[in-house]
Amino acid sequence: MVLQSLKNCFWLSCVLRTPKACFWSTASGGLIIQSVSNDVYQNLAVEDWIHDHMDLEKQQVLFLWRNSPAVVIGRHQNPWQECNLRLLRQKNIKLARRRSGGGTVYHDLGNINLTFFTTRKKYERMENLKLIVKALKALRPQLDVHVTDRYDILLDRQYKISGTAAKLGRTSAYHHCTLLCNADKFVLSSVLKSPYKGLKSNATPSVPASVKNLFEEDSSLTSEILLDAIAKEYATQHQIDHHITLINPADETLLPGISNKTKELQTWEWVYGKTPKFSISTYLNMAYKDSVLDVKVNMDVKHGRIEVCDIDLPEQWLPPGLYSELVKSLTGSKFCPNETTTLVTTLLRVHPQDDELHSRWSLLCENMIMLM
Amino acid sequence: VCIHRVRSCSSFIKSKYVCVFDKSALKFSHQQRLFRTSAVSCGQIVQFKLSDIGEGITEVTVKEWYIKEGDSVSQFDSICEVQSDKASVTITSRYDGIIRKLHYSIDDIAFVGKPLVDIEIDASKGVASEEDVVETPPMSHEEHTHQEIKGHKTLATPAVRRLAMENNIKLSEVVGTGKDNRILKEDILNYLAKQTGAILPPSPKAEIVPPLRKTEAVPAAPKDKARRVPVPVSRPIAFSGKDKTEPVTGFQKAMVKTMNAALKIPHFGYCDEIDLTQLVQLREGLKPVAEIRGVKLSFMPFFIKAASLGLLQYPILNASLDENCQNVTYKASHNIGVAMDTEQGLIVPNVKNVQVCSVFDIAVELNRLQSLGSAGQLGTSDLTGGTFTLSNIGTIGGTYAKPVILPPEVAIGALGKIQVLPRFNGKGEVFKAQIMNVSWSADHRIIDGATMARFSNLWKSYLENPASMLLDLK
């Protein structure tokens, strides 16, 4: 396998909008590139860039990438429904929303991502997955792996080792999938379990599945070996040289406009704000003095912001003026613990200082923030 | 009706399906839009059908509309996002015109081959000859609005084309970073910035920044998002920016509430300069000790501890006045707030019970609050219960400020930056001094100038001669 630095590769001059005569005609069929970055946002931005700017008519592209710990939700999913956001924040695991559909996945360096770029007409997921299975079998003939009609790859007929998603644009399309080599299954199962109750939405739900790492089946397998095998098979099928070009997703000269794409993927508006409208109907169990209060809460959240908020507190538990101010403050604000904390602590400043009120207020607000 | 032109083989640029009549239609429709209010729209309504998705898929779910009825669209603009079996598909418009009807709502099932939206296409479309780029200023209208380079059209919406024309820019010279290499408004702005050498604000509502001499620091805020260093613009730019109105939410809303309450407090200010020469040396020596213990030691822990020692002598500065101004409550705990500038805005967490903390304890707590603050994970207990606040605006810049008291507190201090300035010592010799300015604000209903001045002098003496803090440490 030959890793070639991009400085030596002229392929990019061919795809930029300034038409130049180049050796493009000598390349044929396909191109294999690998990201040097483990940042999920940068890598997703590369996918966007290739989708938007590259001409895939004569040359298809295989993009190989791995990420440091991150949870990636599908385009139309609800992060509160799909994962334990509190745990993610605590463990500093990133949350990203990709542009393709499908369900939620956990990425770490033990998981490899493969993106197959083609023109819209040549979009064909089965073929890509069969390519991967062929590569795996060529590497380890004894592996029992096959593709299901849900576009999953199963190991031993029961464990999911790969999930698929796709994005189709006007003239180009991509199909990407994961491959579990040696991911941390413990973290995976704990972050992909949502603690949030009472959510109702039409967001695409994920289908949970038992997973297994290829490493568990054969401990001689590493991410590098697997990446290489797949690249080799791709190269064979596209009749190109088996070499992988490295790219740096932070290189603005190489990929003009990429830093804007990366930034956009990190904005709150994209990650949380694109959540389809949903509602929450649940109870807060607040232990106050010697009793436990069950307080019903109803909220509607649209574009990640609270549209409607209703908290059924016992009468006079809070001064009515303060309650209505709380609701007014929350309405229109982000469904986000940080913003809510700031708002509720500010409200306390401007109200008479009373220890009893202070502790009730803190109790209510902390419970509300737990919903986010 | 559009004719699709197949792109030439020699281009490696992403294929564009361009309508032969497209350019002229756009040109005319651009002009026509100016007169739209007076003309009766009598365009032809075309039913844009959902095209084949591939893989034998016959139905999809509509997930998001990018346009609504009445919006005008250009060819290639995104219309909606649909999903089918893990694939998310962006449907783009084949026509220029106005959206007259959406056939589906969100979460409806849409069928391939059936109408998705109705678009009213502009009735009058003439055929205009394709023009090549001509280098004769000033540019004629056609060249600005739609340029051709060696057979490749540049894509841009009418608004972007208008912007280019108003600024005498050739679209062919602008690098487009949008989808299909289309030229976006940002690309025009960047091009302009490179021309004039000016740093243009990203949004049309940028403020004119007054010269930074006295920082009129809004609240105790070390943050000032809207302020950018003004770069002189070499020539005036004709700019078709639009005002943008958005609701006040989140952190801004919180600030509005706090400041409206602060308005009720009659503020008076008191300022002074502090010679931190000795403290600077002391901190240099202690920094490595703190590092070994895993803690970053800034000047703040010293400022905070000295304030607490001062509050022990002048407890009225750590008090709270009730709503009717009938009672003053002297708070036992010194919960000293530290103004923090985060990505989202200003927050003021506080260090609890400074009166029983060592300088090192304060440093540890500050580190904790700072990392939680930048991660957006401060809890309610960190943000409530403050009794006195310090704002170190000097880390960003400034000398004197006019901080705003955060209710229910009665005093606040803003610290400017540390500057090396010449001062006279006792022998009348000039020496290099590390000078920092402090600006206090206090509630004049219960605090008088003399109290503030004495507190400030005491605080100043602790910092100018750190060894004296040892005498009063509990």
Interface residues (C-beta under 8 A of the other chain):
Chain A: C14 V15 R17 P19 C22 W24 D52 H53 M54 D55 E57 G74 R75 H76 R89 N92 R99 S100 G101 G102 G103 R120 K121 Y123 E124 R125 Y151 T164 A165 A166 K167 L168 G169 R170 T171 S172 A173 N202 T204 P256 G257 N260 K274 P276 K277 R305 S329 G332 S333 K334 P337 N338 E339 T341 T342 L343 V344 T345 T346 L347 L348 R349 V350 P352 Q353 H358 S362 C365 E366 I369
Chain B: S10 S11 F12 I13 K14 S15 Y17 I53 G54 E55 K63 E64 F76 E81 Q83 S84 D85 K86 A87 S88 V89 T90 T92 I106 D107 K150 H152 V175 G176 T177 G178 K179 D180 N181 E186 P247 T249 G250 F251 K253 A254 M255 K257 T258 N260 A261 S320 D322 E323 T329 Q344 G345 I347 A375 G376 Q377 L378 G379 T380 S381 L383 T384 L406 P407 P408
